[in-house]
Amino acid sequence: MLRIISAMCVVGVFQASAFAETQEKVFHVVIISLDGLRSDAITQLGPELAPNFYGMIENGASTLNARTDPDRTVTMPNHACMITGRGVLGIQGHGYVDNRSTELSIHANKGSYVSSIFDVAKEHGLTTGFFASKNKFQVFLNSYNGDSRLKQPSVIDVHNLTDHDDQATVKHFLKQMGRGLPALTFVHFAGPDQAGHRHGWSLVKGSSYLSAVQKEDVYLGEILRTIEKDPVLARSTVVIVTSDHGGIEDDHDDVTKMEDYRIPLIIWGKGVARGMDLYKMNKDIRRDPGNKQVPYGQLLQPIRNGDVANCAMSILGLPMVPGSTIGNPDSICGVIKS
């Protein structure tokens, strides 16, 4: 069993007890995955060209030195980590290694049902949403949007897929927010990955890749402003931003390259410690990996994108995802618990 970061340790250095009586409960968590986002793309753009990334960092808990799964630095396996709280390989892994199919399900690949964040939310009467900008994310709808043949009920209430159209995806999501934001929503944007594969993961000023990341900053701003302008959402919502992998040249499948495995993880919103570094807040149980990728067997783990599953559960006051091993039994959330 992997021991990951402690949520209470995250808030402990922020004197959580001083806020316990006034903290309002978080009712909404939005997980946003920016496909192919290198951490150093954010710093290369800087606060002038990426104001919303920097605003989240300055007003939230974050690290730009999080990690992907150590065995895979490709899209579908890492998104399965985020949704199930498991690594990819091994008996306890989710087992999903295909990166192209739209026909498979995570359960069929594993040979048994793999629980998700959506399962836990639905079991506790919460609404769920799923919005993504790649057709192959149909795999998650195959897995969690119900299957009458298996008598498997849907655990995703609202969903939308687009074909590499982030602008359409954000419009669909904002429209849903206007109708009512689900308690738990997963949102995926494909832009940086698409630009990286077409033109390379170049950090040169004016590159197609940096322009794509800058567009994602604009979309983030639209989402954050919608939350901030709504009094109910502003006092009840946490947003988590991460990525499935980075990239170098025109690919990202080399698990030994830092450009592929180093990613950001940013947590912003109601009750989140402001301007805090997640490693410094958890130095006794987490270790900043520097430039290294770290296997799951190491005692002090880095922060990983797979942490977002049980982080979201912890924020919403829910139990951890059954079978999960990342963030188990604790999680990184930076939220002051009441």
Kinemage of the C-alpha trace (Angstrom):
@kinemage 1
@onewidth
@group {chain A} dominant
@subgroup {mainchain}
@vectorlist {calphas} color= white
{ca met a 1} P 0.000 0.000 0.000
{ca leu a 2} L 1.373 3.368 -0.962
{ca arg a 3} L 1.482 6.105 1.578
{ca ile a 4} L 0.907 9.498 0.028
{ca ile a 5} L 0.472 12.971 1.435
{ca ser a 6} L -1.580 13.871 4.491
{ca ala a 7} L -4.399 16.336 4.011
{ca met a 8} L -4.297 17.303 7.656
{ca cys a 9} L -0.573 17.967 7.381
{ca val a 10} L -1.282 20.255 4.454
{ca val a 11} L -3.516 22.415 6.586
{ca gly a 12} L -1.706 21.828 9.855
{ca val a 13} L 1.021 24.361 9.130
{ca phe a 14} L -1.725 26.802 8.222
{ca gln a 15} L -3.215 26.519 11.725
{ca ala a 16} L -6.406 24.788 10.662
{ca ser a 17} L -7.855 24.878 14.169
{ca ala a 18} L -8.010 28.676 14.064
{ca phe a 19} L -10.468 28.445 11.187
{ca ala a 20} L -12.483 25.368 12.161
{ca glu a 21} L -15.479 27.252 13.563
{ca thr a 22} L -15.926 29.550 10.572
{ca gln a 23} L -15.031 27.257 7.691
{ca glu a 24} L -17.933 26.688 5.316
{ca lys a 25} L -18.227 23.292 3.698
{ca val a 26} L -16.995 22.826 0.147
{ca phe a 27} L -19.843 21.583 -2.045
{ca his a 28} L -18.149 21.653 -5.460
{ca val a 29} L -14.831 20.335 -6.760
{ca val a 30} L -13.712 20.893 -10.346
{ca ile a 31} L -10.722 18.854 -11.535
{ca ile a 32} L -9.145 20.346 -14.659
{ca ser a 33} L -6.579 18.380 -16.661
{ca leu a 34} L -4.575 20.326 -19.225
{ca asp a 35} L -3.265 17.657 -21.582
{ca gly a 36} L 0.451 17.887 -22.283
{ca leu a 37} L 1.171 20.817 -19.960
{ca arg a 38} L 4.810 21.222 -18.986
{ca ser a 39} L 5.332 23.106 -15.735
{ca asp a 40} L 8.038 25.272 -17.246
{ca ala a 41} L 5.611 26.489 -19.904
{ca ile a 42} L 3.851 28.384 -17.110
{ca thr a 43} L 7.053 29.980 -15.853
{ca gln a 44} L 8.199 30.723 -19.396
{ca leu a 45} L 4.988 32.655 -20.070
{ca gly a 46} L 5.217 34.466 -16.727
{ca pro a 47} L 2.475 36.335 -14.886
{ca glu a 48} L 1.866 38.803 -17.721
{ca leu a 49} L 0.966 36.127 -20.287
{ca ala a 50} L -0.394 33.532 -17.849
{ca pro a 51} L -2.166 35.662 -15.220
{ca asn a 52} L -4.706 33.020 -14.254
{ca phe a 53} L -2.145 30.294 -13.642
{ca tyr a 54} L -0.189 32.717 -11.489
{ca gly a 55} L -3.326 33.914 -9.720
{ca met a 56} L -4.161 30.339 -8.766
{ca ile a 57} L -0.615 29.735 -7.523
{ca glu a 58} L -0.512 32.957 -5.507
{ca asn a 59} L -3.918 32.328 -3.971
{ca gly a 60} L -3.713 28.565 -3.578
{ca ala a 61} L -1.524 25.595 -2.652
{ca ser a 62} L 0.655 24.270 -5.452
{ca thr a 63} L 3.782 22.711 -6.861
{ca leu a 64} L 5.284 22.879 -10.322
{ca asn a 65} L 7.282 19.725 -9.583
{ca ala a 66} L 4.563 17.073 -9.415
{ca arg a 67} L 4.905 13.751 -11.237
{ca thr a 68} L 3.060 11.530 -13.663
{ca asp a 69} L 2.727 7.814 -13.153
{ca pro a 70} L 6.325 6.483 -13.195
{ca asp a 71} L 5.569 3.732 -15.726
{ca arg a 72} L 3.558 5.663 -18.323
{ca thr a 73} L 3.728 9.265 -19.547
{ca val a 74} L 0.812 9.073 -21.966
{ca thr a 75} L -2.730 10.395 -21.885
{ca met a 76} L -5.246 7.671 -21.115
{ca pro a 77} L -3.291 5.741 -18.467
{ca asn a 78} L -2.546 8.935 -16.525
{ca his a 79} L -6.120 10.183 -16.724
{ca ala a 80} L -7.220 6.813 -15.403
{ca cys a 81} L -4.840 7.452 -12.473
{ca met a 82} L -6.562 10.775 -11.780
{ca ile a 83} L -10.033 9.227 -11.864
{ca thr a 84} L -9.311 6.010 -9.934
{ca gly a 85} L -6.507 7.032 -7.568
{ca arg a 86} L -4.424 4.058 -8.710
{ca gly a 87} L -1.146 3.647 -10.518
{ca val a 88} L -1.152 2.017 -13.940
{ca leu a 89} L 0.611 -1.318 -13.464
{ca gly a 90} L 0.630 -4.128 -10.911
{ca ile a 91} L -2.061 -5.983 -9.022
{ca gln a 92} L -3.292 -2.773 -7.397
{ca gly a 93} L -3.040 -0.704 -10.589
{ca his a 94} L -6.007 0.230 -12.749
{ca gly a 95} L -4.409 -1.704 -15.604
{ca tyr a 96} L -5.497 0.557 -18.454
{ca val a 97} L -2.576 0.938 -20.885
{ca asp a 98} L -4.293 1.537 -24.232
{ca asn a 99} L -3.887 5.093 -25.496
{ca arg a 100} L -5.965 5.011 -28.691
{ca ser a 101} L -9.168 3.001 -28.435
{ca thr a 102} L -12.609 4.513 -28.028
{ca glu a 103} L -14.268 1.104 -27.630
{ca leu a 104} L -12.705 -0.331 -24.485
{ca ser a 105} L -13.575 0.178 -20.837
{ca ile a 106} L -11.248 0.313 -17.877
{ca his a 107} L -13.080 -2.616 -16.280
{ca ala a 108} L -12.750 -4.930 -19.296
{ca asn a 109} L -9.060 -4.200 -19.514
{ca lys a 110} L -8.588 -4.942 -15.807
{ca gly a 111} L -10.949 -7.900 -15.726
{ca ser a 112} L -12.845 -6.484 -12.769
{ca tyr a 113} L -14.683 -3.303 -11.867
{ca val a 114} L -12.371 -0.379 -11.100
{ca ser a 115} L -14.039 2.179 -8.844
{ca ser a 116} L -13.737 5.884 -9.566
{ca ile a 117} L -14.324 9.288 -8.062
{ca phe a 118} L -17.715 9.266 -9.788
{ca asp a 119} L -18.755 6.052 -8.036
{ca val a 120} L -17.992 7.478 -4.603
{ca ala a 121} L -19.762 10.746 -5.325
{ca lys a 122} L -22.924 9.007 -6.593
{ca glu a 123} L -22.960 6.584 -3.674
{ca his a 124} L -23.207 9.631 -1.417
{ca gly a 125} L -25.943 11.337 -3.413
{ca leu a 126} L -23.798 13.899 -5.217
{ca thr a 127} L -24.067 15.019 -8.829
{ca thr a 128} L -21.226 14.451 -11.285
{ca gly a 129} L -20.012 15.832 -14.594
{ca phe a 130} L -17.447 14.937 -17.256
{ca phe a 131} L -16.279 17.207 -20.101
{ca ala a 132} L -13.370 16.345 -22.386
{ca ser a 133} L -11.748 17.464 -25.640
{ca lys a 134} L -10.670 14.102 -27.074
{ca asn a 135} L -12.883 11.437 -28.597
{ca lys a 136} L -10.918 8.649 -26.947
{ca phe a 137} L -12.186 9.850 -23.571
{ca gln a 138} L -15.253 7.879 -24.594
{ca val a 139} L -13.479 5.100 -22.682
{ca phe a 140} L -14.416 6.834 -19.424
{ca leu a 141} L -18.030 7.101 -20.531
{ca asn a 142} L -17.903 3.419 -21.512
{ca ser a 143} L -16.668 2.737 -18.003
{ca tyr a 144} L -18.811 5.037 -15.864
{ca asn a 145} L -21.823 6.130 -17.911
{ca gly a 146} L -23.773 2.924 -17.396
{ca asp a 147} L -24.013 -0.413 -19.176
{ca ser a 148} L -27.388 -2.149 -19.346
{ca arg a 149} L -25.763 -5.431 -20.378
{ca leu a 150} L -23.769 -5.491 -17.156
{ca lys a 151} L -26.591 -3.909 -15.138
{ca gln a 152} L -24.135 -1.138 -14.369
{ca pro a 153} L -25.836 2.178 -13.557
{ca ser a 154} L -24.390 5.462 -14.756
{ca val a 155} L -22.322 7.369 -12.233
{ca ile a 156} L -21.812 10.381 -14.544
{ca asp a 157} L -24.840 12.677 -14.663
{ca val a 158} L -23.834 15.176 -17.365
{ca his a 159} L -21.140 14.828 -19.991
{ca asn a 160} L -19.846 16.168 -23.275
{ca leu a 161} L -17.002 15.173 -25.603
{ca thr a 162} L -15.535 17.301 -28.382
{ca asp a 163} L -12.932 16.451 -30.996
{ca his a 164} L -9.927 18.555 -29.926
{ca asp a 165} L -12.097 21.659 -29.567
{ca asp a 166} L -11.241 23.291 -26.246
{ca gln a 167} L -13.301 26.370 -27.008
{ca ala a 168} L -16.394 24.219 -27.442
{ca thr a 169} L -15.553 22.228 -24.325
{ca val a 170} L -15.277 25.316 -22.155
{ca lys a 171} L -18.554 26.652 -23.596
{ca his a 172} L -20.326 23.399 -22.774
{ca phe a 173} L -18.905 23.462 -19.262
{ca leu a 174} L -19.776 27.117 -18.641
{ca lys a 175} L -23.302 26.458 -19.911
{ca gln a 176} L -23.592 23.605 -17.436
{ca met a 177} L -22.320 25.862 -14.659
{ca gly a 178} L -25.163 28.244 -15.494
{ca arg a 179} L -27.652 25.417 -15.153
{ca gly a 180} L -26.034 24.130 -11.992
{ca leu a 181} L -22.468 23.054 -11.255
{ca pro a 182} L -22.243 19.353 -10.333
{ca ala a 183} L -20.695 18.582 -6.978
{ca leu a 184} L -17.827 16.798 -8.725
{ca thr a 185} L -16.751 17.642 -12.271
{ca phe a 186} L -13.816 16.472 -14.365
{ca val a 187} L -12.808 18.767 -17.245
{ca his a 188} L -10.142 17.989 -19.847
{ca phe a 189} L -8.570 20.323 -22.408
{ca ala a 190} L -6.442 18.971 -25.256
{ca gly a 191} L -4.796 22.128 -26.641
{ca pro a 192} L -1.213 21.936 -25.344
{ca asp a 193} L -0.894 18.263 -26.321
{ca gln a 194} L -2.256 18.918 -29.797
{ca ala a 195} L 0.173 21.804 -30.360
{ca gly a 196} L 3.070 19.770 -28.979
{ca his a 197} L 2.499 16.861 -31.333
{ca arg a 198} L 2.032 19.127 -34.354
{ca his a 199} L 4.762 21.685 -33.740
{ca gly a 200} L 6.849 20.448 -30.810
{ca trp a 201} L 6.902 21.254 -27.109
{ca ser a 202} L 8.964 24.377 -27.743
{ca leu a 203} L 9.348 26.979 -25.014
{ca val a 204} L 10.688 29.571 -27.446
{ca lys a 205} L 8.774 32.839 -27.205
{ca gly a 206} L 5.891 32.871 -29.682
{ca ser a 207} L 5.926 29.107 -30.295
{ca ser a 208} L 2.703 27.288 -31.134
{ca tyr a 209} L 3.005 25.312 -27.915
{ca leu a 210} L 3.297 28.373 -25.678
{ca ser a 211} L 0.424 30.000 -27.555
{ca ala a 212} L -1.695 26.932 -26.823
{ca val a 213} L -0.824 27.091 -23.117
{ca gln a 214} L -1.684 30.784 -23.122
{ca lys a 215} L -5.117 29.901 -24.539
{ca glu a 216} L -5.630 27.471 -21.660
{ca asp a 217} L -4.880 30.319 -19.267
{ca val a 218} L -7.728 32.261 -20.901
{ca tyr a 219} L -10.108 29.315 -20.485
{ca leu a 220} L -9.060 28.947 -16.857
{ca gly a 221} L -9.808 32.623 -16.354
{ca glu a 222} L -13.319 32.205 -17.749
{ca ile a 223} L -14.000 29.352 -15.336
{ca leu a 224} L -12.507 31.114 -12.310
{ca arg a 225} L -14.366 34.363 -12.985
{ca thr a 226} L -17.641 32.469 -13.318
{ca ile a 227} L -17.019 30.957 -9.900
{ca glu a 228} L -15.963 34.247 -8.306
{ca lys a 229} L -18.979 36.148 -9.666
{ca asp a 230} L -21.461 33.663 -8.198
{ca pro a 231} L -21.747 34.169 -4.421
{ca val a 232} L -22.751 30.552 -3.845
{ca leu a 233} L -19.979 29.053 -5.953
{ca ala a 234} L -17.384 31.483 -4.597
{ca arg a 235} L -17.911 30.231 -1.065
{ca ser a 236} L -18.254 26.548 -1.877
{ca thr a 237} L -15.917 25.599 -4.755
{ca val a 238} L -12.374 24.257 -5.065
{ca val a 239} L -10.567 23.907 -8.405
{ca ile a 240} L -7.690 21.461 -8.937
{ca val a 241} L -5.460 21.853 -12.013
{ca thr a 242} L -2.935 19.273 -13.177
{ca ser a 243} L -1.745 17.437 -16.297
{ca asp a 244} L -1.235 13.930 -17.630
{ca his a 245} L 2.300 14.529 -18.973
{ca gly a 246} L 4.623 17.135 -20.412
{ca gly a 247} L 6.538 16.687 -23.645
{ca ile a 248} L 9.763 17.261 -25.542
{ca glu a 249} L 10.340 17.729 -29.266
{ca asp a 250} L 7.112 16.209 -30.665
{ca asp a 251} L 6.383 13.396 -28.186
{ca his a 252} L 6.032 12.516 -24.499
{ca asp a 253} L 6.311 8.749 -24.077
{ca asp a 254} L 9.825 8.517 -22.614
{ca val a 255} L 9.367 7.897 -18.884
{ca thr a 256} L 13.041 8.744 -18.250
{ca lys a 257} L 12.806 12.349 -19.476
{ca met a 258} L 11.980 15.079 -16.984
{ca glu a 259} L 10.292 17.114 -19.715
{ca asp a 260} L 7.773 14.268 -20.020
{ca tyr a 261} L 7.151 13.434 -16.343
{ca arg a 262} L 7.284 16.808 -14.553
{ca ile a 263} L 3.862 18.457 -14.300
{ca pro a 264} L 2.043 21.066 -12.181
{ca leu a 265} L -0.571 20.506 -9.511
{ca ile a 266} L -2.445 23.594 -8.305
{ca ile a 267} L -5.327 23.750 -5.807
{ca trp a 268} L -7.390 26.956 -5.529
{ca gly a 269} L -10.658 27.999 -3.959
{ca lys a 270} L -12.661 28.052 -0.771
{ca gly a 271} L -10.569 27.307 2.295
{ca val a 272} L -7.352 26.566 0.416
{ca ala a 273} L -4.123 27.800 1.977
{ca arg a 274} L -2.840 30.752 -0.024
{ca gly a 275} L 0.572 31.001 -1.636
{ca met a 276} L 1.724 27.726 -0.111
{ca asp a 277} L 4.093 25.138 -1.552
{ca leu a 278} L 2.717 21.613 -1.177
{ca tyr a 279} L 6.123 20.056 -0.536
{ca lys a 280} L 7.088 22.542 2.172
{ca met a 281} L 3.725 22.029 3.843
{ca asn a 282} L 4.274 18.274 3.929
{ca lys a 283} L 8.017 17.897 4.343
{ca asp a 284} L 7.716 15.101 6.905
{ca ile a 285} L 5.762 12.758 4.641
{ca arg a 286} L 6.519 13.907 1.112
{ca arg a 287} L 9.799 14.548 -0.627
{ca asp a 288} L 10.446 16.915 -3.494
{ca pro a 289} L 11.995 14.631 -6.134
{ca gly a 290} L 14.202 17.325 -7.631
{ca asn a 291} L 14.762 16.323 -11.247
{ca lys a 292} L 14.145 12.610 -10.717
{ca gln a 293} L 11.243 10.340 -11.479
{ca val a 294} L 10.464 8.160 -8.463
{ca pro a 295} L 9.041 4.610 -8.411
{ca tyr a 296} L 6.021 3.827 -6.263
{ca gly a 297} L 8.106 1.710 -3.899
{ca gln a 298} L 10.001 4.658 -2.428
{ca leu a 299} L 8.847 5.566 1.085
{ca leu a 300} L 8.571 9.339 0.677
{ca gln a 301} L 6.649 9.825 -2.535
{ca pro a 302} L 6.461 12.906 -4.748
{ca ile a 303} L 3.126 14.570 -5.376
{ca arg a 304} L 1.459 12.928 -8.388
{ca asn a 305} L -1.435 13.675 -10.720
{ca gly a 306} L -3.094 10.538 -9.327
{ca asp a 307} L -3.427 12.381 -6.008
{ca val a 308} L -6.330 14.404 -7.365
{ca ala a 309} L -8.790 11.521 -6.946
{ca asn a 310} L -8.593 11.193 -3.184
{ca cys a 311} L -7.837 14.890 -2.835
{ca ala a 312} L -11.258 15.600 -4.338
{ca met a 313} L -12.857 12.990 -2.085
{ca ser a 314} L -11.264 14.533 0.996
{ca ile a 315} L -12.352 18.044 0.054
{ca leu a 316} L -15.956 16.895 -0.393
{ca gly a 317} L -15.867 14.977 2.894
{ca leu a 318} L -16.162 11.623 1.136
{ca pro a 319} L -14.290 8.351 1.756
{ca met a 320} L -11.363 7.455 -0.460
{ca val a 321} L -11.952 5.677 -3.746
{ca pro a 322} L -12.202 1.898 -3.145
{ca gly a 323} L -9.051 0.130 -4.273
{ca ser a 324} L -7.095 3.367 -4.633
{ca thr a 325} L -3.436 3.414 -3.650
{ca ile a 326} L -2.435 7.026 -4.370
{ca gly a 327} L -3.401 9.367 -1.574
{ca asn a 328} L -4.412 6.368 0.488
{ca pro a 329} L -5.330 6.787 3.317
{ca asp a 330} L -4.631 10.527 3.166
{ca ser a 331} L -4.534 13.110 0.395
{ca ile a 332} L -3.172 16.475 -0.630
{ca cys a 333} L -5.852 19.104 -0.597
{ca gly a 334} L -4.711 22.238 1.206
{ca val a 335} L -8.269 22.748 2.428
{ca ile a 336} L -8.944 23.831 5.975
{ca lys a 337} L -11.238 21.180 7.364
{ca ser a 338} L -14.158 22.070 9.616
